Amino acid sequence: MTNKERMLHMVLDNRKLQDEYKYDESDYEDLYSALNSDNVVVATVARIIKDLDGSDEESVQKKVYKTIVQYLNSNLIL
């Protein structure tokens, strides 16, 4: 298991998130399966982890923020 997958599981293991957004953490063994999830919350968490890649650079964070906002806007009915 990679560090990114460990981080993914640390977030997805949250019982409140699981209850609120109706997913089972055990369905996502790797980052790839989470990225391709029909569950928008799971896919969003995976995208953040993948794209940030541990970077604390402001330019990288802004790029990830824009990507995530676009993804959420196109996949959630607001």
Secondary structure as UniProt FT lines:
FT   HELIX           3..12
FT   HELIX           15..21
FT   HELIX           25..27
FT   HELIX           31..35
FT   HELIX           40..52
FT   TURN            53..54
FT   HELIX           58..75
//
